[in-house]
Amino acid sequence: MSVEIKADIRHWLRELDKKYFFVMLGFAVMVYFPLISQRLVNTFDGLWNGSWFIGGFWELSIGRWLWCVADAVRFGVQTEPLNALLTLSMMVLGITLLRRLFVERDNALTYFAGMAAISGAAVGVQLSYRYMSPIFGLSFLFAVLAAYWVITTTHAGAAVGCGAVILALSLGLYQANLAVFCMILLAYLLRLLFQNAEPQKTGVHIAKSLGSAAAGMVLYWLVLKLVLALCRIDLTSYNGAAEISVKSILFGLPNGILQAYRIFGIYFFRNAYRHNTLQPFGLFAAVLAMLAVWFLCRFVRMARSGKTRGLLLGTAALLALSLACNAMMLISSEAVWRMQMGGGLALFVPLCLLLLEGTRPEQGNKARWLVLVLAFLVVYGNVYMMAVDQEAMRQGRDSLRVMSDRIVNDLTEEGCFDEGNHWSVMIAGRPSSNPTFKKGDLYPSANRYAQMGCFWLSPECARLSWRGVFEKITPVEITLCEDEDYQKLRQTELVAEMPVYPQEGYIQQVGDIVIVKVSEDYLIDE
C-alpha cells in the first residue's frame, strides 16, 4: 500500500498534473475573483455567519459530525481570500485526480471538462457560504479520493476498507457529495465496459464499489450515532434527517427515484435553477443529445460484438449515473433540494466528457469540432452565470448598505443608542421589496441565493439576516428583539398601518421595542 501511495505522489509531481492543477486553479480564481476580492456572501446563511465560526450542536444534529473538527483545525477563522482559495484548491485537486482516472493525456476537451466542473453554479453557491466553503471543498475532495482509492487499489479488502473510511469522512462533512462518489464509480464501470475489460475485472469493480459504498455509509452512521450519544443531542428534522432509517429508505425509494429524475430534468431542461446563461436557448438539450449519440455508438458497437451482458450492464449503469446525481434523494426523498446540493448535477456533463474522451475511437474532424464547441459553450455559459450572480450580490449589498446606514442614523436620532436605554429593535419587511431598494439590471436574472436583500421572513431568519447586516455591512452594536416578540408584533394593526422606510413614521416604539418597517413584505413565512 505504501508503495502505491509513493507512486501516486510521484505521479502527482509530474509536470502534466502540476500544469493541469495550476491552470484550473488560475481559471477558478479568475471566475470567482469578484466574490473573493469583495468578500461577497449570499443573502441566507452566508450573511448570517461572520469571519469566526466553529460548527457546534446544530451541525452535529444534521449529521455533519466532522464539521466542527475541520473548523477547529483552522481555529474557526473564516476570512477571505483564505477560505475561497483553500476551497478552490481542494476542488481543483479533486478534479485533477478525477480526470486522471479516465484520460492519459490532456487536450482541449479535458481542460474544458475541468473548467465546466469548477465554474458550475454549485461551486459558486458553496463559495458564497464563506463560513463553511472549506467544508464543501474538503467533502468533495474526500469523495473523489474515496472513489480514486477504490478504483486504483488492487487488493479488494484494502479498497473497500480504506474507501469506506474516506467516504465516511466525506459524508461527515457534507452528505450530498455521496453523489460524487457514486457517479465516479459508475462512470468507471462504463469505461471498463467500453474498453471490453475482462468480466472478472468488471465484477471485481462492481463488488468493490458496492462494498465500499455500503461500508462507508454504515461507518458514517455508526460514528454519527456515537457522537450524538456522547453529546446527548438528537438528529433534527431538517431535510428529514431524524426520520431516516433502513425502513424509510426502502419505502421511500420509489418516490426518491422519481424525485431524483425530476430534479435532473428540471436542472438541464428548464430555467428554474439558473446555472448557465445559455440554458434557456437549449444548450443542454444539444449537449445531452450529443452525449446520447456518443453513448449509443458505444452500445451499438458492444451489441455487434455480441456482448449482450455488457450491453445490459452498461445501460443500467448509464441510467444509474443520471440517478446518482441526486443520490441523497434516494436516502431522504422528502429533502428540499437546494443548489448547493447540485455538485453531482454540475459534474454530470464534465464526467461524461472525460469518460467518452478516454474511450473514443478515431473521430472525424467535424464531430470532434462539434464536441469542442459544445464543451466550450458550457464553460462560457457557466462563467457568465457566475458573473451575473456575483454582480447581483454586490449590487444588493450596496443597496442594503444605503438602507442600513440610514436606519442606524435614524435610530441614533431616536435615542436608541443613548446611554441608559435598553431598547431592542424589530425590523419588519424584506429589504428588496422596498421601493427605494436599487436593483441593477442583472439582479432579477440572478439566482435567489445571490439576490442580496431578499431575506427569508420567519422571525428567526429575519433576526439572523439583520444581525448579519449589522455585523458585515453596517457594523454597529444593536440588540434585536426576541423571536416571540417579533411574531406577536408583526401580527398587530400598528405594524400594518405604519409607513415604510424612508417615510416619516417608519420607526415607532412599543414599550422597550423599537419597530422599524422597511417594506410591506413581512408576513409570509418560508
N, C-alpha and C positions, 0 to 999 in steps of 0.2 A: 504493500500500500504506500509506504514512504517513497518507494521508487517511482510510483505513478505520480505522486504529488510533486516530486522533484522534476519529473519530466514535464508536467503541466506548467510549472514555474518557468522552466527553460523555454517552453513553447511560447509562454506569455511574453518573455523578454525578446522574442524575435521581433524584428523590425515590422513585420506585417501586422501583428497585433497592436503594437505601440502606435503605429500610424493610424490604424482604424480607430483606436480608442481616442486619440487626441483630436482627430478630425471630427468625430462625433461629439466630443465634449465641447470643442470650439463652436460647432454648429449650434449645439444646445444653448450655450451661453449667449450666442447672438440672438436666438429666437426669444429667449426669456430675459434679455437684458433690461427692458423696461421694468419688469417685475422685480428683478434683483436690485437694480440701481435706485429705484424709487420706493423700495420696500412695500410693494403693493400686497394687499391681502384681500380675501373675498369678504363678502358682506355678512357671512354667517360666522362660524366658529373661528375663522381666520381673524376676524375683527375682535372677537370676544377675548382671545388669549394673547398675552404680551410676549415680551422678549425673554421672560423666565418662566419655564413651565416644566414640571415633572409629573408624569402620569400617576394617578392615585387610585382611589377606590372605584371611581366611575369607570376608568379604563379597565380595571380588573373585572368589573361587573358586566362588561360587554365582551369578555373573553380574551382580552389582549394582555396576557399576563407578562409578556416580555417587554412591554412598552416602558414601564417605569424603570426597568434596568437600563434600557438603551438611553433614556433621558438622563439617568443618574451618571452614567459613564461620561456624558457630556456636561455634567454639572448643571443641567437644566437650562443651559444657555441656548436661546433660540433666536439668534440675530442673523441679519443679512450682512454681507453675501455668504457667510459661512454655511448656513443651512441649505441654501439653494445649491451652492457648489458641491457640498457634500452629497446631497440628494442626487443631483445630476451625475456626479462621478460614479455613484453606486449603480444607477440605472444604466449608464453607458457601459460600465464594466459588465453588467448582466447581458446587455445586447451584444457586446463583443464576444462573450463566451457562447451565447446562443447561436450567433452566425457561424461560429467555428464548427458546430455540430452538423451543419448542412452543406457548407461550401468549403473548398480547399483554397481557392484563390478569390481575391476581391476584384470586383469590377464595378461598373457604374450602377448596376442593379443592386448589388449588395450594399452599396453606400446609400442608395435611395431607400432601400428597405429599413436600414438603421435610422435614417433621418425621419422616415414616416413614423417609426415607433417612438422616437424621443420627442417628436413635435406633436404627438397625439394630444387630444384635449384632456385625456385622463391625467397626463403628466402636468399640464398647466393647472388643472384644478388642484392636484395634490401639492404643487408648489405654493399655491395661494393659501393653503393651510400651513403657514410658515412654522407655527409652533410644533407641528408634527410631520412636516415634509420628510425629514430623515427617516421617520418610521416607515413611511411608504417606500422610500428608496431601499432601505435595508430589507424589508419584507420581499420586495421584488427580487433583489439580488439573491436572497436565500432561496426563493422559489426556483430561480434559474439554476443556482448551484445544486439544489437537490436533484433536479432533473438531469443536469450535467453529470452528476456523480452516478446516478442510476444507469445512465447510458454508457458511460465510459469505463465503469468498473466491471471487470470480467467476473470476479467472484460474486456469485449471486447473493450470498449471505451478507457480504460487506456492502454490496449495492443496496440491498433492501434496508439493512440496519442503519447505515450512515445516511442514506437518502431519507429515511423516515425521521431521523433526528433533525436534519436540516429543514425538512418540510415542517415539522412541528415548531421549529423556531420561527419560520416564516408566518405560520398561522397565528403564533403567539403575538405577533406584531400587527398583522392585518389579514383577516381571514379571506378576503376576496381574491388574494393572489393564489389561492388554490387553483384558480382558472389558469394562471400562467404555467404552473407545474403540469397540470393535466394536458394542456394544449401542446407543450413541447414534446411530451412523451407520445401523444397521438400523432403528431407530425413526424416524429422519428419513426414510428411504426409504418407510416405511409412511405417514408423514404426507403425503408428496408424492403417493402413490397415492390416499389417501383424499380429497385435495383436487383430484383429477383434473388433476394437473400435466401439462404437455406431455411426450410421450415423450422428446423431446430433453433436457429438463431432468432427467428421471429417469435417462436414460442417462448424462448428464454426472456426476450424483451418484454413480452406481454406479462409473463409471470413476475419479473422484477418490477414492472410498472404497477401492477395491481397490488403486489405485496407491499411496496414502499408507500403507496397512497393509503392503503388501509392501515398499515402500521403507523404511519405519520399522523393520521387523523386520530387514531386511538391514543397514541402517546400525547398528542396535544390535549385531548380531552381529559386524560388522567392527570396531567400536570395542572390543568385548569382546575379540576375538582380539588386537588390537593392544596393549591394556592388559595382558593376560595374558602376551604375549610380552615386553613391556618389564619386567614384574615377575618374569618367569621362574617362573610358577606355572601349574598346570593346573586345569581345572574339576574340582570334586568330584563324587562320585556322588550327592550329596544330591538327592532327587527326580528322579533320572535325568538331571541336568544334563550330565554328561560324555558320555552316550550320544546326545545329541540331534544329529541330522543330517537332511538332506532325506530320505534313505532311511528313517530310523527314523520320521520324521513320517508319511510316506506309508504305510509298512507298519503303523504303529500307529494309523492314522486310524479304522478300523472300531471297534477297542476303545476309542479315545478318545471317539468319538461315543456309544457305549453308556455309558461311564463318566460323561460329561457329563450325559446324560439321567437316568441312575440317581441321581446326586447331586441333580439338580433335583427329582426325585420324592421322595427322602428328605427334602430340606430343607423342602419345602412340605407333605408329606402324612404324615410320621412325626415322632416326637419325639426322634429321635437327636441332632439339632442344635437346642438349645433357644434359639430366637431370639425367641419371643413366648409370653407366658403363656397366650394363648388358642388356640395351635395344637393342643393336644390335643382341643379342643372343635370342631374342624372349621372354624375361621375361614378358613383359606386355601383350603379346598375351596369355601367360599361366595364368597370374593374372586375366585378364578380362574374359577369358574363365571360370575360377573358379568362379568369381563373377556372371557370366551369369547363371551358373548351380545353384548357391545358389538362385538367384532371380527366376529362372524357377521353382525350387522346391516350393517356396512360392506361386507363381502364380498357380501352379497345385493344391496345397492344397486349395487355395481360390476357384478355379473352381469346385473342388469336393464338396466343402461345399455349392455350389450354389450361391456364392456371385459374380454374374456377374457384378454388378455395381462397386464393389470394384476392380474386376479384370481389368475392363476398366480404372478406375481411376488410379490404380497402374501402368498400362502400360504407360499411358500418363505421369504420374509423373516421371517414370524412364527415358523416352525419354527426358523429360524436364530437368532432372537432368544433363545429359550429355551436353545438350544445355546451361544450366545455367553456366557451367564452363567458358564460354566466353560471359557472359551476355552483356558486353559493345559492342560487335559486333552487337547486336540487336539494340542498340541505335545509333551507328555510324558504319555502315557496311564498310565505307571507311577507318577506322582507321588502322594504321600499327601496327600489333601485335608485342610486344616485350616481352622478357622472364620475365621481372619484372611484367608483367600483368598476369602471369600464376599462381597466387595464387589459383584460383579456380581449375585449372587442377591439381596442386600439391596436392590439398585437396581431389580430387575425390576418389582415392583408399583408403586413410585413413578413409574418411567419410563412404564409403561403408562397410569397415571392421567393424567400430563401429556400424553401422546400423544392419548389419547381425548378429554380435555378440550379440547384445541386443535383438534380436528376434529369435534366433536359437532354434530349438528343440534339443533334445539329438542327438549327432553325434557319429559315430563310431570313434575309435582311429585313424584309417588310414586317414579318411577325416580330422580329427582335426589336425593331424600332417602335412598333405599336406598344409593346410591353414597357419599354423605357419611357415613352411619352406618358402613358397612364400612371406609371410609378412616380414620375416627376410631378404630374398634376396632383397626385395625392399629397406629396410633400408641400407643393405650392399652396394648395388649399388649407392644409394644416397650419402652415406658418402664418397665413393671413387671418385665419380664425383666431389664433392665439394673439395676433396683433390687435384684433378687434376687442377681445376680452380684456387684454391688459390696458388698452386705452379707456375702456369703459370703467375699469377700476380706478384709473387716475382721474377721469372726469368726475365720477361720482364722489370720490374722496375730496376733490377740490370744492365741489358744490356743497358737500356736507360740512366742510371746514368753515365756509362762509356762514352757514346757518348756526353751527355750534358756537362759533366765536361771538356772534350776535346774541345768542341765547345767554351765554355766560356774562356778557356785558350788561344785558337787561336784568339778569338775576342779581348782579352786583348792585345795580341801581335800586333794586327792590330790597336790598339789605340782606340777601340770602347768605352772604359770606361775612356779615358783620360778627364781631366777637361777641360771644354770648348767645347767639342764635343757634338753635339746634334743629333747624328745619331739614326735612328730607324733600326730595324733588321727584315728582312724577312727570314723565314726558310721554304724552299720548300722541300716537299717529306715526305713520310711515313717512320718513323724510322725503322719499322720492315722489310721494303723492302730493307734496306741497306745490302750489302754482309757481313759486319763486325758485324751486329747485331746478337748476340748469342741467339739462340733459343734452349732451353733444349728439352729433349725427350718428355716431356709432353705438351709443348707449342702447337703443332699442334692439339692435342686431346682436347684442352680446348674450351670452348665457346668463341665466338667473344668478348664479353664484358671483358673477363679475359685475352685476348691477349694484354697485355700492350705494347704500341708502335705501335699498329695497328690503327692509328688515322683515323678519318673521314677527308676528304680532301677539303671541301669547305673552302673559306677564313676565315669565322668566326670560324668554328670548328678548323681549323689549328691554328689560333691565340689563341683560348681558351686552346687548348691542350698544346701548348708550354708555355703559361703563367702558366699553372699548373705545368709543368716540372720545370720552373724556380722559382716556389714558394715551391714545395714539395720535389723535387728530388735534384736539384742543386740550392739552394736558392741564388738568385742574383737579384739586381735591373736592369732590362733591359726593353727598350722600343721597343715594337713590332710595325711593320708598320700597317697602316690603311688597312682595308679590300679592299678598292678600289684600293690602290697601289698594294696590293698583287695580285688582279685579273688581273691587267694590266701587271705586270712584269712577271707573270708565263706564259703568252702567248708569250713572246718575244724569239727571237733566242738566245739571250745572255744566258738566263737560260737553254734553251735546250742544248746548247753546253758546258755548264760548267761541269767539273768533279764532282763526288760526294764525300762526306766525306769518308775517311780522305785524299783523294788525294790532291796534291798541286793545288791550284787554286779553291778549293771548296768554298772559301769565296771571293766575289768580291763586289765592291762598285759602286753604280749608284747614283750620286748626294748625297743626305743625307740618302740614304737607303743602308744598308749593306746586301747583299744577301748571304744566307748560303744554300747550296744544299746538302741535306742528302741522297736523293735517286732519281731515275728516276720516281718513282711512285708519281706524284704530280698533275696530270691533271684531274683526274676523280672526279667529284662531286658526293656525296652520300647523 
